[in-house]
Amino acid sequence: THSPGGASWVEHGLCPWPARSNQGSYCTNYIRSSVWPELVTTTYEVLASLLRASRSSRFSLRCTRLAIGEGFPQTTDREVSMAAGCPGPRSALALAVAAGILSPLPSAAQQLIYERRVFPQANPLVCVTLISHHRFDLLERTMKAAMRHFERDEPDWLTYELAWFDNGSGEPAREFEKRVQVERKELSEHNLGLPAAINALVRRLCTAPYLLTLEEDWEYGGDGAAGADWIPSPGAPAFKLLDTPARRVAVASAAGLLAAEAAEPEGLAVVGEGLRRRILGVTLRGETLDMRVREPRRSPWTTRAVLAPPEAGETGKFWSKSVEYRTYCLDWNSGQVFAAYTNGAALYNRSRLVSLGPMYGDPQGVPNSNGARIFYDANVQVGGRFFPSNYGETNYAVRAGMQYCSATLRLEPGCEGVEDVTGGTCSAAFIHTGHGRGYGLEKRNAAKVDADRDEIWKFAGTPLLDAALSFRRMVELESSQQALAGFNAAVSAGMSSELVRAAVNSEGLARLGGWREHAATCTDTDDSTPPHPPLRTETV
């Protein structure tokens, strides 16, 4: 670009520049080269020519990196000073700065990846949570796309805060910190694993009533604003999500649905004939639950009008939206336990997450001395072994699924879920760009001993663990077939027994009383929800 004065362009080496310069005109100079010697030579020649043209003129120069190599500057989408942006002979750069033609600019590390409209946010409605362990290229894309989406697409009443937990990335995390506007953050000295990060975000860093989980690689892709390509699986073709009106206000619609559900006396999810359950959150990712969960644990599509949550105040007073949603509840016959909770993109009722208790496997600030990627929670034990963090997310999903269901939104008109492992785009507002997890691969194959692979960890902290322990004791007295027959007989009788019903009710009241007594001395949980009861541990 150049001033209305109309300087003509000529080719000088690799860079177009004005043959003459009028006083006060601005020249945007593009340098594109993948060959270092040519770039240095061209930079020097352009600077020298500009200096000769007019010392009174001011030039704003842009450097665009097309090749990745040592010494090349970072690409920038704004006009920057050649002195900071492009490599070249120091003497020429110093001469240009001294002449007033160029002026130094902060380094790329000091420039914000996105300047927020309001920061810090005093009254956030949504807490956008991020977890990282290196992979800052993905984290930057995810954060930038989320901020752009909230400020450009979602309604003004949907205020947001950012909460970031870094799992031991060290100096790169501290450098990245300088470039982001985050209300609350925790940069751990060591990689403490997923449970430690989730507990910090849910229970310490977030203050908003709703919590959006994005990890470091769930990027908003409604219109490809941040260049988000979705690759369902490695090697598969990439594509962008359709830009639909429903997708642009997906987070606001999810918040409205959660607020409407909170006002329902029995919840929105139907789990059986005459039985309903409350919703923990609304997933905003590809609908992979369609692969396993079937009716009646998966509901048909339902349409209802939703309003802005009461916390939105006057700014959301007249907002309304008709949404289509379906619900998913834990189905033991599906072969998997994910229905109410996933770490993928979803909006949750934060107070209900707090009421579930912490995600087990949090080492509470104590790293593994051997550098392994399994962490142990000394507060939760079975058979003398501590809870391994590789079961943290799965166990949390079981505990959530025994109390809650989830919902998903239809974001493309008339679409249906896709019953395969990659899921479809029907309910996806965010796309998974990272394919995996950068902060500790806490999976079964990372376990070092058989005890860390034991499926019983899924049921820690639930009545099912007590049942499993009781059944194991029966097997020690009887054959497994006889023990199973006896167990089934007791369950059948218990389903119709009024004495059992009375015992369960009295035990529930006693436990609730214990929760309230404990809550009087507890400071790290929401006053409106009882803390998680202590786990009953016994040696198998």
Residue pairs with C-beta under 8 A, 6 or more apart in sequence:
1 26
1 28
2 9
2 18
2 25
2 26
2 27
2 28
3 22
3 24
3 25
3 26
5 22
5 25
7 18
7 19
7 20
7 21
7 22
7 25
7 27
8 18
8 19
8 20
9 16
9 17
9 18
9 19
10 16
10 17
10 18
10 19
12 42
12 45
12 46
12 49
13 38
13 41
13 42
13 45
13 46
14 31
14 32
14 33
14 38
14 39
14 42
15 29
15 30
15 31
15 32
15 42
15 46
16 29
16 30
17 27
17 29
17 46
17 49
17 50
18 25
18 27
18 53
20 53
21 27
21 50
21 53
21 54
21 57
21 59
22 57
23 54
23 56
23 57
24 57
24 58
25 57
26 58
26 59
26 60
27 50
27 59
27 60
27 61
28 60
28 61
28 62
28 79
29 46
29 59
29 61
29 62
29 82
30 62
30 63
30 64
31 39
31 42
31 43
31 46
31 63
31 64
31 86
32 64
32 66
33 39
33 42
33 66
33 67
34 66
34 67
34 69
36 69
36 71
39 86
39 87
39 88
40 87
40 88
40 89
43 82
43 86
43 87
43 88
43 89
43 92
44 88
44 89
44 92
47 82
47 88
47 92
47 93
47 95
47 96
48 92
50 57
50 59
50 96
50 101
51 95
51 96
51 99
51 101
55 99
55 100
55 101
57 101
58 100
58 101
59 101
59 102
60 79
60 81
61 79
61 80
61 81
61 82
61 85
61 86
61 102
62 76
62 78
62 79
62 80
62 85
63 73
63 76
63 80
63 82
63 85
63 86
64 75
64 76
65 72
65 73
65 74
65 75
71 87
72 87
73 84
73 85
73 86
73 87
73 108
74 108
76 85
76 108
76 111
80 105
81 102
81 103
81 104
81 105
82 88
82 93
82 96
82 102
83 93
83 96
83 97
83 102
83 103
83 104
83 105
84 104
84 105
84 106
84 107
85 105
93 102
96 102
97 103
97 104
109 175
109 178
109 179
110 178
110 179
111 179
112 179
112 180
112 181
113 140
113 143
113 144
113 179
113 180
114 143
114 144
114 147
114 148
114 180
114 181
115 181
116 147
116 151
116 181
117 151
118 159
119 181
119 183
120 161
120 181
120 183
121 159
121 160
121 161
121 183
123 159
124 159
124 160
124 161
124 183
124 207
124 208
125 157
125 158
125 159
125 160
125 208
125 209
125 210
125 255
125 309
125 311
125 312
126 150
126 158
126 159
126 160
126 161
126 208
126 210
126 211
126 212
126 251
126 255
126 347
127 160
127 161
127 162
127 163
127 201
127 205
127 206
127 207
127 208
127 210
127 211
127 212
127 350
128 146
128 150
128 160
128 161
128 162
128 163
128 212
128 214
129 163
129 164
129 165
129 201
129 202
129 205
129 206
129 211
129 212
129 213
129 214
130 139
130 142
130 143
130 162
130 163
130 164
130 165
130 214
130 215
130 216
131 164
131 165
131 166
131 167
131 194
131 197
131 198
131 201
131 215
131 216
131 439
132 139
132 164
132 165
132 166
132 167
132 169
132 173
132 216
132 438
132 439
133 166
133 167
133 168
133 169
133 191
133 438
133 439
133 440
134 169
134 172
134 438
135 216
135 217
135 434
135 438
136 169
136 172
136 173
136 176
138 216
138 217
138 219
138 433
138 434
138 438
139 176
139 216
139 217
140 176
141 219
141 226
141 227
141 228
141 433
142 214
142 215
142 216
142 217
142 218
142 219
142 433
143 162
143 180
144 226
145 219
145 220
145 221
145 225
145 226
145 228
146 212
146 214
146 219
146 220
147 162
148 220
148 225
148 226
149 220
149 222
149 225
149 251
150 158
150 160
150 251
152 225
153 222
153 248
153 249
154 248
154 249
154 251
154 252
155 249
155 252
155 308
155 316
155 319
156 315
157 252
157 308
157 312
157 313
157 315
157 316
157 319
158 251
158 252
158 255
158 312
158 316
160 208
160 212
161 183
161 184
161 206
161 207
161 208
162 180
162 181
162 182
162 183
162 184
163 182
163 183
163 184
163 185
163 201
163 205
163 206
164 180
164 182
164 184
164 185
164 186
164 205
165 185
165 186
165 188
165 196
165 197
165 200
165 201
165 205
166 173
166 185
166 186
166 187
166 188
167 188
167 190
167 191
167 192
167 193
167 196
167 197
167 439
167 440
168 188
168 189
168 190
168 191
168 192
168 367
169 187
173 187
174 187
177 185
177 187
184 205
184 206
184 207
185 205
186 200
186 204
186 205
188 196
190 367
191 367
191 373
191 439
191 440
192 362
192 363
192 365
192 367
192 375
193 361
193 362
193 363
193 373
193 374
193 375
193 389
193 392
193 439
193 440
193 442
194 343
194 359
194 361
194 389
194 392
194 393
194 437
194 439
194 440
194 442
195 358
195 359
195 360
195 361
195 362
195 375
195 377
195 389
195 392
195 393
196 362
196 363
196 364
196 365
196 375
197 439
198 343
198 359
198 392
198 396
199 358
199 359
199 362
201 211
202 211
202 350
202 353
202 354
203 354
203 358
203 524
203 525
204 524
206 350
208 350
209 309
209 311
209 349
209 350
209 351
210 255
210 258
210 309
210 347
210 348
210 349
210 350
211 347
211 348
211 349
211 350
211 353
212 251
212 284
212 345
212 346
212 347
212 348
213 342
213 343
213 344
213 345
213 346
213 348
214 345
214 430
215 343
215 344
215 434
215 437
216 434
216 438
216 439
217 432
217 433
217 434
217 435
217 438
218 285
218 344
218 345
218 430
218 431
218 432
218 433
219 226
219 228
219 430
219 431
219 433
220 226
220 228
220 429
220 430
221 228
221 229
221 230
221 240
221 241
221 428
221 429
221 430
221 431
222 241
222 243
222 244
222 247
222 248
222 250
222 429
223 240
223 243
223 248
224 240
224 241
224 243
228 240
228 241
228 431
228 433
229 238
229 239
229 240
229 431
229 433
230 238
230 239
230 240
230 241
230 425
230 428
230 431
230 432
230 433
231 237
231 238
231 433
231 435
232 286
232 422
232 423
233 421
233 422
233 435
234 435
236 422
241 247
241 425
241 428
241 429
241 431
242 412
242 425
244 411
244 412
244 413
246 253
246 323
246 409
246 410
246 411
246 412
246 413
247 411
247 412
247 429
249 321
250 284
250 409
250 411
250 429
251 284
251 347
251 429
252 308
252 319
252 321
253 306
253 321
253 323
253 409
254 281
254 282
254 284
254 347
254 407
254 409
255 308
255 309
255 347
256 306
256 307
256 308
256 309
256 321
256 323
257 268
257 279
257 282
257 304
257 306
257 323
257 325
257 407
257 409
258 279
258 281
258 282
258 309
258 347
258 349
259 306
259 307
259 308
259 309
259 310
260 268
260 304
260 306
260 307
261 267
261 268
261 278
261 279
261 407
262 349
264 276
264 278
266 276
267 276
267 277
267 278
267 279
267 405
268 276
268 278
268 279
268 327
268 407
269 276
269 277
269 278
269 279
269 299
269 327
269 328
269 329
269 404
269 405
269 407
270 276
270 296
270 299
270 327
271 277
271 296
271 297
271 329
271 405
272 296
277 329
277 403
277 404
277 405
278 352
278 403
278 404
278 405
279 327
279 349
279 404
279 405
279 406
279 407
280 340
280 341
280 348
280 349
280 352
280 353
280 400
280 403
280 404
280 405
280 406
281 340
281 341
281 346
281 347
281 348
281 349
281 406
281 407
282 325
282 346
282 347
282 406
282 407
282 408
282 409
283 289
283 342
283 344
283 345
283 346
283 406
283 407
283 408
283 427
284 345
284 346
284 347
284 408
284 409
284 427
284 428
284 429
284 430
285 342
285 344
285 345
285 346
285 423
285 427
285 428
285 429
285 430
285 431
285 432
286 418
286 422
286 423
286 424
286 425
286 427
286 428
286 431
286 432
287 408
287 417
287 418
287 423
287 424
287 426
287 427
287 428
288 421
288 422
288 423
289 298
289 328
289 338
289 339
289 406
289 408
289 417
290 298
290 417
290 418
290 419
290 423
290 424
291 419
291 420
291 421
291 423
292 331
292 334
292 335
292 336
293 328
293 329
293 331
293 334
293 339
294 331
294 333
294 334
297 328
297 329
297 330
297 331
297 334
297 339
298 326
298 327
298 328
298 329
298 331
299 326
299 327
299 328
300 326
301 324
301 325
301 326
301 410
302 324
302 325
302 326
303 322
303 323
303 324
304 322
304 323
304 325
305 320
305 321
305 322
305 323
306 320
306 321
306 322
306 323
307 316
307 319
307 320
308 316
308 317
308 319
308 320
309 316
312 319
323 409
323 410
324 409
324 410
325 407
325 408
325 409
325 410
326 407
326 408
326 410
327 405
327 406
327 407
327 408
328 339
328 340
328 405
328 406
328 407
328 408
329 339
329 340
329 401
329 405
330 337
330 339
330 340
330 398
330 401
330 402
330 405
331 339
337 394
337 397
337 398
337 401
337 458
338 394
338 397
338 401
339 397
339 401
339 405
339 406
340 397
340 400
340 401
340 403
340 404
340 405
340 406
341 348
341 396
341 397
341 400
341 401
341 404
341 406
342 397
342 406
343 393
344 430
344 432
345 428
345 429
345 430
345 432
346 406
351 526
351 528
351 529
352 404
352 529
354 525
354 526
354 529
355 525
355 526
355 529
355 530
355 532
356 396
356 399
356 400
356 403
356 532
357 399
357 461
357 531
357 532
357 533
358 532
359 392
359 393
359 395
359 396
360 377
360 379
360 380
360 387
360 389
360 391
360 392
360 395
360 396
360 460
360 461
361 375
361 376
361 377
361 387
361 388
361 389
361 390
361 391
361 392
361 395
361 442
362 375
362 377
362 389
362 392
363 375
363 376
363 377
363 389
364 377
367 375
368 374
368 375
372 446
372 448
373 440
373 441
373 442
373 446
374 388
374 389
374 390
374 442
374 446
374 447
374 448
374 452
375 388
375 389
375 440
375 442
376 386
376 387
376 388
376 389
377 386
377 387
377 389
378 386
379 387
379 535
380 386
380 387
380 460
380 461
380 535
380 537
381 387
381 535
381 537
382 454
382 456
382 457
382 460
382 465
382 537
382 540
383 451
383 539
383 540
384 539
385 451
387 395
387 457
387 460
388 447
388 451
388 452
388 457
389 440
389 442
390 442
390 443
390 444
390 446
390 447
390 452
391 457
391 458
391 460
392 442
393 442
394 457
394 458
395 457
395 458
395 459
395 460
395 461
398 458
398 459
398 462
398 464
399 461
399 462
402 462
408 427
409 427
409 429
410 426
410 427
411 425
411 426
411 427
411 428
411 429
412 425
412 426
415 424
415 425
415 426
416 424
416 426
417 423
417 424
417 426
417 427
418 424
418 426
444 453
447 453
456 465
456 468
459 465
459 468
460 535
461 532
461 535
466 536
469 538
469 540
471 483
471 484
471 487
472 540
474 483
474 486
474 487
475 483
477 483
478 486
493 500
494 500
511 533
512 530
514 533
515 530
515 531
515 533
516 530
518 530
518 531
518 533
519 525
519 527
519 530
519 531
522 531
525 531
